[in-house]
Amino acid sequence: MEVQNSTYQFTEDILAEMRKLVSRYPEGREKSALIPILHIAQKNNDGWLSVPVMDAVAEFLQIQPIEVYEVATFYTMFNMKPVGKYVLEVCRTGPCMLRGSEKILDHIRTTLQIKDGETTSDGLFTLKPAECLGACGYAPMLQLGKYYHENLDVQKVDELLAQCKSGNIKLD
């Protein structure tokens, strides 16, 4: 499987990683690798999936572009526009709301001077309200990279933002 015609070109290292993923599935079932391949594509495109990147994924998997768009736009873990270095995904479902996630969201909006879905002018932070991140017992919480930050209050959020600004936070 090679990407030839797309305006976006994966590096040979990325293509090798994608081929390895596809090899886990039976012949004719290559599309089963779509979600992990989208994760790879997003990670290697500054954290978001542009149309040319999604087209390159479709070409690689030999499926129609619409099949990639449907998956990428359905799951909130995929970003359809550029995002900041730190994507703050704040849970806003019932348990988190009852425990103060709206206060956390308001504090982040005010502190960073951005609205939901926006990125700070310095490109550092994107605020992304999320539906159920599956840590209801530790509400309110947010996900930053692959890490959960739980039992949040305004002070903990300020500490987290300061760690991000100083570059002292792990994302993966």
NORKAFEN-V995051 format. One record per backbone hydrogen bond with DSSP energy under -1.0 kcal/mol. NH is the residue of the N-H (numbers start at 0). CO is the residue of the C=O. Records with the same first field share a line. If there is no record, write none. Layout:
NH = CO, CO
This chain:
14 = 10
15 = 11
16 = 12
17 = 13
18 = 14
19 = 15
20 = 16
21 = 17
22 = 18
23 = 20
24 = 21
28 = 25
31 = 28
32 = 29
33 = 30
36 = 32
37 = 33
38 = 34
39 = 35
40 = 36
41 = 37
42 = 38
43 = 39
44 = 41
46 = 41
47 = 44
48 = 78
53 = 49
54 = 50
55 = 51
56 = 52
57 = 53
58 = 54
59 = 55
60 = 56
62 = 57
66 = 63
68 = 64
69 = 65
70 = 66
71 = 67
72 = 68
73 = 69
74 = 70
77 = 74
84 = 122
85 = 123
87 = 125
88 = 142
90 = 140
91 = 129
96 = 92
97 = 93
98 = 94
99 = 96
100 = 95
103 = 99
104 = 100
105 = 101
106 = 102
107 = 103
108 = 104
109 = 105
110 = 106
111 = 107
112 = 108
113 = 108
116 = 126
117 = 114
119 = 124
122 = 119
125 = 85
126 = 117
127 = 87
129 = 89
137 = 134
138 = 135
141 = 148
142 = 88
143 = 146
145 = 170
146 = 143
148 = 141
150 = 137
151 = 139
156 = 152
157 = 153
158 = 154
159 = 155
160 = 156
161 = 157
162 = 158
163 = 159
164 = 160
165 = 161
166 = 163
167 = 162
